[in-house]
Amino acid sequence: MRHDFTSVQNIYIICGKTDMRKGIDGLATLIQDSFELDPYSDSIFLFSGWSKDRYKCLYFDGDGFAMLYKRLDNGKLQWPKDENEVRNLSQQELRWLLEGLSLQQPKAIAKSLKCSF
C-alpha cells in the first residue's frame, strides 16, 4: 500500500454531505455514477458527512482499495457545501483543508504565471 500520496495525480473533494455509513463499494459507486470519475485512477477521493469533524479518503493502489477514516478530536473541517460539486485540489489546498483552514486563502501569495529572470 502506498504511504506517500504527494505524487498522486489528482486529489478530488466530494463537496457537501456524504452518507458516512457508506463503505468502499458505496463510495466507489458514488464516484462513478454521480460524478462520472474513475475510482480506479491515480486519484484520492475525500468525503465528509454532516458534522464536519470526520472524513474518509478512498484510494486505489493498483491491487485494491484503501480507505482512511479520520475523526478529529478538536475542531471541524472547512468543507465546501455545494452538494453537486466535486473539486480537484492541489497539495497545498489539501493541507489547508486538513489543517482546518478554508480552501480559499485570500492573503496567500499567488503563484506567478510568468517566470522572469
C-alpha positions as a printed Julia matrix, in Angstrom:
117×3 Matrix{Float64}:
   0.0    0.0     0.0
   1.22   3.46   -0.86
   2.12   5.65    2.1
   3.31   8.78    0.3
   0.44  10.46   -1.53
   2.34  13.57   -2.65
   2.79  12.18   -6.17
  -0.87  11.21   -6.7
  -2.15  12.61   -9.98
  -5.48  14.02   -8.68
  -6.99  14.89   -5.31
 -10.77  15.19   -5.5
 -13.0   16.53   -2.76
 -16.64  15.5    -2.91
 -18.32  18.67   -1.65
 -21.4   18.73    0.53
 -22.51  15.94    2.83
 -21.85  12.27    2.11
 -23.52   9.41    3.98
 -20.58   8.29    6.1
 -22.12   4.82    6.55
 -21.02   4.02    3.0
 -18.1    1.68    2.65
 -15.61   1.24   -0.17
 -18.12  -0.13   -2.69
 -20.73   2.55   -1.95
 -18.2    5.38   -2.23
 -16.7    3.95   -5.46
 -20.21   3.72   -6.95
 -20.91   7.32   -5.9
 -17.7    8.45   -7.64
 -18.65   6.64  -10.86
 -22.39   7.28  -11.04
 -22.8   10.76   -9.58
 -19.58  12.42  -10.68
 -18.54  10.3   -13.69
 -15.0    9.86  -12.39
 -12.9    6.69  -12.36
 -12.29   5.4    -8.81
  -9.51   3.17  -10.22
  -7.47   6.14  -11.47
  -4.41   7.5    -9.67
  -6.62   9.72   -7.51
  -7.55  10.34   -3.91
 -11.24  10.96   -3.19
 -12.25  12.79    0.01
 -15.7   12.66    1.66
 -17.22  14.25    4.77
 -20.57  13.93    6.49
 -22.88  16.23    8.45
 -20.69  17.03   11.44
 -17.52  18.05    9.52
 -15.36  16.56   12.27
 -14.58  13.41   10.28
 -13.67  12.43    6.75
 -12.99   9.4     4.59
 -10.33   9.08    1.95
 -10.59   6.46   -0.82
  -7.63   5.4    -2.97
  -7.0    2.52   -5.39
  -3.34   1.48   -5.12
  -3.19  -0.97   -8.02
  -4.34  -4.17   -6.34
  -7.17  -2.95   -4.13
  -8.86  -0.03   -2.45
  -7.58   1.59    0.7
  -9.9    3.68    2.85
  -8.79   6.03    5.58
 -11.33   7.21    8.14
 -10.36  10.02   10.47
 -12.29  11.67   13.3
 -10.92  14.91   14.68
 -10.75  15.33   18.46
 -10.92  19.13   18.28
 -12.3   21.4    15.6
 -14.1   20.98   12.32
 -13.11  20.95    8.68
 -13.96  23.88    6.4
 -15.72  21.57    3.93
 -17.29  23.14    0.79
 -21.09  22.95    0.9
 -22.2   22.58   -2.76
 -23.8   19.09   -2.84
 -23.38  18.55   -6.58
 -19.78  19.65   -6.88
 -16.52  17.79   -6.98
 -13.3   19.79   -6.96
  -9.75  18.95   -7.91
  -7.41  20.14   -5.15
  -3.74  20.99   -5.14
  -1.45  19.53   -2.47
  -1.44  22.94   -0.76
  -5.27  23.13   -0.72
  -5.36  19.63    0.76
  -3.0   20.71    3.55
  -5.14  23.79    4.24
  -8.31  21.7     4.38
  -6.85  19.08    6.73
  -5.44  21.82    8.98
  -8.94  23.26    9.4
  -8.45  26.19    7.03
 -10.61  27.29    4.13
  -9.66  26.19    0.61
  -9.55  29.85   -0.38
  -6.8   31.76    1.37
  -7.11  35.32    0.04
  -3.98  36.52    1.86
  -1.79  33.73    0.47
   0.72  34.84   -2.14
  -0.45  33.51   -5.51
   2.0   31.71   -7.76
   3.22  33.76  -10.7
   2.26  32.64  -14.17
   5.35  34.29  -15.64
   8.9   33.41  -14.94
  11.23  36.37  -15.41
  14.92  36.19  -14.68
